[in-house]
Amino acid sequence: GLAYDPEKGGTAWAGLSDRQLFGTTLEASALGTAGRFQQEFFATALWHADGGWSRLTPIIMLRVRGEQIRRFDTAGVERPSIGTTDARFTVALEQRFGEQWRLRLGGDLLTWGGETLRGKTRPGVSLRLVGTPTDGLAFRSDVLVTKAWQSAQVGASRKIPAGSWTLLPAGRVGWTSAAPLQWTLPLGGPDGFPGLHQGERRGARELFGSLRLGHALKGPVEV
């Protein structure tokens, strides 16, 4: 894939997924992304123990990332960016509760630093809960605890259709404790915030809400 954004510049990515790796019940995927401010490689493998739809699934994940953290002064003028790198390796078990909820408990090994990964390395524990308890409602929470720092995020959105109109309220709460720069919270998340440069405001706490109104014009085209 290829994309261009006047704020982030060009981005290219390529991925591969195999739902029956080597003819087994292993499912694996990998994704590489290269852009102006971020380069990332992400790979994951999971095992369907019963050969089909598993309630309990072992998962292994690896993420390696290099990112230029953008900086701005109080007037919104961009300053020189800061180069960061990090890597995270996770071994987890995911439990499904019906078709609505998934709970994942993992053991993590994280390393982070400046332009190279010659920084700090810490073990940690992570917890993720994802669910769609009712039609149109989506819920997600993530918690990460290490000896060096901790973080938590909880978010939800609700899609409310009304004929050719769609209403989408959403909200998110985020918190970190002494997190490294690349794990602080940019206001508005990956989509940014209206009136600000992407990544202009980063902090240890976030309270975010949005309301989107959409109107279907024809087929998949929506305003």
Steps between C-alpha positions, in 0.01 A plus 500: 500500500595863444360815659578870519405748768613864497573477874681164507632484143510171310450158656548153349413163651496132408354205686450126477257270679474119503209342686642147469876539531682198352166320483454508878254675732750783553391844376768762434532849354763769453483868408775747414438877483733780389415868529642844560477485878466129576630163383355186648504121471227296668461121498259271682428127514216319675404137539148363470536206738180326387563559129213746468339778702692493831380641829855493642772609258878532560649805323854625432560861381803710406503872427810704407461873442708805419329835538586867469306670781385841380541798735330840499528817704202669667424692179476178297832553318675170432837436664758229415357152556640237736598157362377200701495122462319226688421131480240288676475120513182349644390146585131491589189290549169627363168377635178550304169541680240425234530713189485831688808511727870420482736517800877481445763462773863528395857505621708770329863589447555864400813685397526864395757770438607779266611446142597140589351245740792546742273621773303347784347151501219404735259205537132574539145369510222607265123460501259572215120478499315549169128462454188574299233434766215645294444582134699808404686531833878440505709494819876470549734529797877449526718486811879463509699472823881501520736579787605822321156633398132416457226599256127447452246595233125443485286597202155438356294602199138445395374501141138622488333466157194708412400441139764657275658672802753355744596638840827384657582622853835384640711557810836400641690536829879452513760508775874430526747515787852621408477337156779543241432773243384262225235353732351831612151588372453732198178697527241345268698178459624396153235719330628819662285788625327776297698823488827338615790336319505124539689420819511866607368430850637197687442424863461247779119529519228525239125550512358502149150507354364532147170498315483420130197549277494323163259506209502234228500649150521199269637151561805520730540878455428691821533860614 
